[in-house]
């Protein structure tokens, strides 16, 4: 596998090479889990620094599944594509579809990727394999259980700041925020067909000399990161930039084109870092900003925020996530804090929950799509944390030394990646998470969720 920063998918002419299959690797060693030496001793990231010469070793028993892979140039944003294989799938081997965008060393070397990961087996427990099996049989079994990945590669000029996918009129679409200051929309149908069929892949590679977006908007005048499709109105999109402006896109019926409101929503005073549409109200969305505020908007009102918490965090608010079934909004900031806001009491300025476990800025947050009390977060401390708000102090028994001061709601701390940028739960695979970093992707399910 290639190291981050190497673009294995482009040749000297900037064309896509005929490389349609990459094998994921199961990690032989890592830094996951909260494992320590000696009975009653537990290593807690950010609390006990490692001594010179010390290394963390992965405790595989803490995972139901764990895989890692690389895609050449790092992908600092990705999204999960819904597939037709059914909901609530927990029987191994598992499969998934992802869409990601690269941050290559040159603008011409970037790609928009469709990734089909499959044959994802669970983590074997010690003693599962029989000692009576021959070495040859073991090797054949290991070969059968190797995870696989097919890639559909689409040329994209400029690095991808953020990518979000949706389904509109049976067309799979990706919205891409480019570091060149444009928001573009791409049709993913051909790439999706390619990762499922070798014949379609050959045709896709033959025809993919130059990928053109369905629609492009350069009215932001600068780059940005905030981007989200409406879950209520197919094709509706919102994008926010580093100059504080938010634009709402409306799809035109009968064709793959959009009308972008030229009058921006502009109550923020600094860069808009993230935004999300309400899962229940078609005209309502939330946003967060470097100006330390979290705001709620209604597109039917004048372009000023409907509700605002001007001091949501003590510094930049980087990311937000809207709970799908409860009136809760989750935010994470440069202060390393995770805050849960009850939207029924939003203007009080007081969160209903406040956690400080990460020792660096929060880079990604997301509620579990099927369990409204569970969420996950990632930080610049290279830790992915999992939380359950339904757990109370009385639910936790005696704890080992080193864990007594941890919040009872903290379920798990996952490590092993360098510069973690984004995390997502898979909506069709209960408990399965995907995280991306400069060092590549992790696909895992812990024993806690």
N, C-alpha and C positions, 0 to 999 in steps of 0.2 A: 504494500500500500504506500502511497505517496505521502510526503510530509505536508502539513499545512503551508500554503503559500505557493505550492507548485501547481500549475494548471495542467493537469494531465489530459484535459479534454480538448485542447487546442493545439494545432500544429503551427509552424512558422508563419503560414499565410493567414492565420486567424480563423481557419475553417475547422469544423468539427470533425475529429477523427472518428473512424468507424470502431468505436469502443462502447459497446452497449451492455456490458456486464461487469460488475465489480463485486467481489466477494466481501461481505462483512466479516469481521473477525471477532470471535469471542475472546474477551480479555483473559489473559493468563494471570495477570496481577494488576492491582489497582490500588486506590486509596479510599475505597468505599466503606461505609459502615461506621459504627462507633465502638470499635474493638480496641482492647488495650491489653497490656501485659499484666498478668497477675490477677488473682481473684479479687473482685471488688473494685478494680481500677478500670476506668473507662476514659478513652481519649475523646475530648470534646473540642471540635475545631474552633479556633479563635480564643480558646481559654488556656490550653496548655501548648506552648510553642514546642516544636520538635527540636530535639537536641542535635548537635552536629553528628552526622553519620546515621541518624535514625530515619527510617522509612516506614510508612504505613502499608499494611498488607490487607488486601481485600478479604472480607469475611463473606464467602459466597453463600453461606447459610442465611444471610440477611436479605437475600434476593430470591424471588420466584423466577425471575428472568433477568438476564443482563447481556447485552451485546454492545459493541462499539464499532464504528466505521468512519472512514474518511472519504472526502470527495475531491481531493486535490486542493484547490483554493478554498479557504474557509467560507462557510455559509453562516452569516451572522443573523439571518432571519429565515423562518420557514413557517409553513402552515400544514395542517392535516387535511387531506382530501377524503371525503366520505366515499366508501366503496360499496359495492352491491353484495358483499359476502355475509351480511346480517349484522344484527345488533347484539351487544352483550356477549361477545365471543371470548371464552376463556379456555378453550381446549387447544393445546399445543399440537402442531406448530401453528403460529400466528402469522398474519400478513398485514401490511399497511401500505398506504400511498401517501407520500409527502411531496410538497412543492417547496423549493428553496432557491435562493439567489446567492450568487457568489460575490466575494470581495477579492478580486484578483489584483495582481500587481500593475496591470495596465487596463484601461477602460475597454479596449477591444477584446481582451481575453475573458471577459465575464460571460457567465451562462445563467440561464434560468433552468433549473433542473426539475424533472419529474422523477421521483425515486419510488420504485416498487421493491420494498423489503419483504421477503417471504422465507418460509422454512425457519421461522424463529422459534426455537425450542426453549423450554424452561431450563433453569439451572439445576443440574443433577446434584442430588444429595450424596454424601459420602456413603459408600457401601452399596449403591444401587446396582452397579454392574457386578455380575457374578465372576468369582475367581476362576471358575471352570471354563469360561469362554477363552477361546484361543486368541492370540495376539492379532491374527489375521481378521477374525470376526470383529474384534474391537475396532480395528482400523476401518473396516467396511461400515460399521455403525457410526463411527465418527464422521466419515465422509457423507453419509446419508443425513446427518444432523447439521451439516455446515449451513449457516445462514447465507442467503443469496440476495443480491440486489441488482436490478436492472435500472439503467438511467436513460431518460429521454432528455437530450441536451438541446436547448434553444439559445441561439446567440442573443446577447443583451449588451448594448453599449452602456458602460457605466456600472459601478458597483450597486448592489441592492441594499438599501437601508432597511426596508421592510417589505414583506410580501404577505398578502392575504388572499384567500381563495373563496369562491362561492359557486353556486350552481344557478344559472339563469336560463330559462327556456331550454332546459336539457343541455345547456352548454357549460362545461367547466371553465371558469374564468379565474385569472390571477391578476390582482392589482399590485403594481410594483412601484415603490417610491425609490427613485434613482438618486444617487449622489450628484447627478448632473442637473438636478432641479426639476425633473419631470415626473409626473405620475402617469403610468401607462397601464393599459389593460390588454392582456393576452388571452387568446383562445388556447386551451390546453388539450383539446380533444385528440389531435393527431399524436401528441406526445404520450397521452394516456394509452392510446391504442398500441403504440410502439412498445411500451414496456410489458405488454401482455402477449405479444406475438413477434416471433423472429421475422416473419414475412413483413409485417407492418413496420418493424424496426428498420429493415433494409430500405423500404420505400420512404420512411420518415427521414433517414439520413441522406438519401438521394435528393430529397426536396427541400431540406432545411439549410440551404446555403445562406439565406438571410431571413431572419425572423422579423416580421413586421407586426407591431401592435394593432389591435382593433381600433384603439382610440388613445390619444395622448393629450395631456393637459400641461401646459407650461406657464399657466397664469400665476403660479405661486411665486415666481421670480427668484426663488432660492430653494435649497433642498429642505427636506423634512423627514419625519419619522412616523407621525401619527397617521393611522390608516385603518379603516374598518368598514366592512360590508354590513348592511342592515339585515338582521335575521327575520324581519317582518315584511319588508318590501323587497322582493327580488330585484337585484341590479342597482339598488340605491347604495351610494358610497359616500363616505366623508373622509377628507384628507386635511391634515394640519401641517404647517411649516415652521421653520425656525425664525420667521419674522412675526409670529403670533397669529397668523390668519388661518381660518378654517373654511374650506369650501365644501358644499354639499352637491353631489352629483345625482341627477335624476335620469333614469333610463328612458329612452324613447321607445315606445311600443312598435313592434314590427321590425326592428333592426338593431344591430349591435352598435349602437351609438348612444351618447350621453349629452345632456345639457348640464353645464356646470354654472351654478349661480355665481355671477361675477361680484356680487356683494358679499364679502366674507363676514363670518362671525368673528368678531375681533375684540372681545372684552379682555382677553389675556394681554398682559403688558410685555411678556417675553415669550420665548420659543414654546410652542405646543409640543409636548413630548409623546403623548399618547391620547387616544380617544376610543370610546366604545359606544355603540348604539345600545339602547335599552332592549332587553329581551322580550319586553311585554308592550311597550309603547312605541308605535311606529315612527313618531315624530320627535322622539326624545333621545339625546345622546349626552355622554359625559366626556370631559376632557381634563387633562392635567398639564402643568406647565412649570418651566423654570422659575416663574414668578411665585412659586410655592403654593399656588391655589389649585383647587379642584372645583370645576364648574359643571352645572347641569343646564342643558339648552333645550329649547323647543323650536323646531323649524317653522312653526306657525306664527311665532312671535317675532318682533323686530330682532335684528342680529346682535342682541345682547344676552348674556347668560340669564337664565331664569332663576337659578339658585347658585350661590357661590360661597365657598369656604376659603377665604383669602389667606388663611394661615394654616392650611392643612398639614404642612410639614415645616420644619425649620429651615429647609433649603429646597433645592430642586425636587419636584415631584416627577418621577421618571415614568411610572407605569401604573395602570389601573386595570381592574377586572370587575365586571358586573355579574353578580350572582344570578343564575338562570331562573331560580325559583323563589328566592327570598329578596326582600328590598335592601340588599347589602351591596356596598361598593368597597372593594379592596384597593388600597394604594400602597406604593412603595417609593421611597425617596433616597436622595443622596445621603440623608442622615442615617441610613441603614435600618430605618423603622418600617414596620408593617402595620398598617392601620385599617380597621374595619369600620365602615360608616353605615349607620342605619339611615336610609334616605328619608324616613319619616321624621327624623330628628336632625337632619343634615345641617340646618342653619344654626344649630346650637354650637357648632364648632367642636363638639366633643365626640371622639370615636367610641364605639362600644367595645372595642378591643384594640390593644396597642402592644406590639411585641418588638423587642430589641434583641435578636439573636445573631443577626449578621453583623460582621465587623467592617463592612464596606458598603458602598451604594447598592441599592436594589436594582437589578437589571431586568427582571421579568416576574410577573405574578399571574396566577390563573386559578380560578375556582374549579374544583372537580365538576365535570358536567353532569354527573349522576348522583353525587352526594353533596348536598348543599352546605354541609358543615365543614367540608374538607377543602383545603387549598394548598397550593405550592408556591414557592418563591425561589428565585435565584439571585445571587449577589456577586459583586466584583471580588468577593473573598473566595470565589470558586467553590461555593457551597450551594447545593439545592436542598431546600428544607421542605418538609411536608408537615401539615398542621391539621388538627381536628378541633373545631370550636366546641363540639359537644362534650369533650372530655373535661371533667372537673377534678380538682385536687383530691377529692374523696374517692375518685375512681382509680387513683394511682397508689399501688402498694409501696412497700419498702424499696428504696432506691439505693443503688451502689454509690459509693463515694465519687463525687464528681458530677453526679446527675441531680443532686438534691436541689440545686438552684435553678435548674432548667424549668421552663414553663410546662405544666402538665399537658398542654395542648400540642406540644412539639412531638411529632411521631418519629421523624427520621431525618438524618443529615447525610446527604449523598455527596461524595467528592470524587476526584480523579480527573477532572477536566481543567484546562487552562483557559481563563477568560470566558466564562459562561455568559452567553448573551441572551438566549431565549429558551423558554420551556413551554411545552403544551401537553395536556392530558389527551389521550386518544379517546374520542367520544364513543367508539364502538368496541374498545378493548378495555374492560373495567380495570382500573388501577394502573394501566400502562402509561408511562411518561416517556417523552422524547425531549432531549436537551441538546442544544448546539453551542459550540464554543470554537475558539481558534484551533483547538486540538482535534475537532471532529464532533461526531454525533454519539450520544449514548441513548440506548433504548432499554428501558428497564421497568421492572415492577418489584417493589419492595414487599416484605412480609407484613408491613404495617397497613397497607391499603389494598 
